Amino acid sequence: MAGIYIHIPFCKQACHYCDFHFSTSLKYKDEMMEALVREIEMRKFYLGDKEVKTIYFGGGTPSIVPARDIEKILQTIYDRFQLSAVPEITLEANPDDLSKEHLSALHQIGINRLSIGVQSFIDRDLIWMNRAHHKDEALTSIKRAQDIGIENISIDLIYGTPNLSDREWLDNIQQALELEVPHISSYALTVEKGTALGNWVEKKKQKPMDEEQAASQFEILMEELASNGFDHYEISNFAKPGYYSKHNSSYWEGSKYLGIGPSAHSFNKTSREWNVANNQKYLNDIYSEVLPSQTEQLKLNDRFNEYLMLSFRTSKGVNTTYLEDEFGSAMLTHFEKNAQEYISKKWVIFENGFYKTTREGKLMADKIASELFTLENFER
């Protein structure tokens, strides 16, 4: 299985917490759309003979561009890669972009999954985040998408914001449940350097985020979604059975993927590539027929550490058979010996060949993984 990610580097305005690569100017939008097509042509051999089962338009805000631009990119992918019979094709969208006409056009060109950036159903918090939509637009956009036949919908929700009470957070979750969306991605607000929020905290205009509040709201999230039939299949992702994100799951399982567009990453199991995070430099390189990327060859322990970091975040956990097959018995022995500490703390359990985080362990999955990293270069 392989996936293709396309980064659309444009947004209407900058959210105060966001550190993703984007521009609020659409001046070079047409040149960028053509450059994305050209890069696909230039990278048509990157995935080898792997069948592409997922395509994901992220950003930025892909819903900001017309459906005809998305269609041209899709057609180029269809022409240059071997696709599965019914690939999952996801488009990230903001509620304020999803008019009935735009949704219909996206549906007609093959978009069969939407990831809608709701973030909150509280207007006060949307204003604080500098989101471009309000609550009513979020509600309307989801219902419109469902009405035209897009059932596979994910929404994003953020918890741990400064003024969000536990009661309000529970109301946010209940609103999502009432909309009957089958997938929810939910993240604790984090302070990133270079963002407006990061600057406010650095200059003490805003208090740092309350970690205890975020942990409490994560507990509420897990409890409410589990009691309503959602599988907690990755730390930040919850889905009804049959609605897991196939694209993101392929990342977590270590599958190959190709990233197209400025700042996009690619992975082929032995190396990682990343494109320049600058729109003008990206355009200059592509139009000069030069790939705008850097490459890092991954050592065995690099791949091992990344596998631990991703796997401990998933409900499947760390597969001992995969560890031994991919990294050798010495690495497996090293891992199992060191994992005993976390089993004794009841943060990790061993079950049917998999090491998994417990509910308590989910609160510190990244910490557990990082402490089990190896800097040694074991031989297979």
Helices and strands as residue ranges (DSSP letters): E 2-8, H 29-42, E 52-59, G 62-64, H 67-80, E 83-93, G 95-97, H 100-108, E 113-119, H 123-129, H 135-147, E 153-159, H 166-178, E 183-188, H 196-202, H 211-227, E 231-234, E 237-239, H 246-252, E 256-260, E 265-267, E 271-275, H 279-287, E 293-297, H 300-311, E 318-319, H 320-327, H 329-344, E 348-351, E 354-357, H 359-362, H 365-371
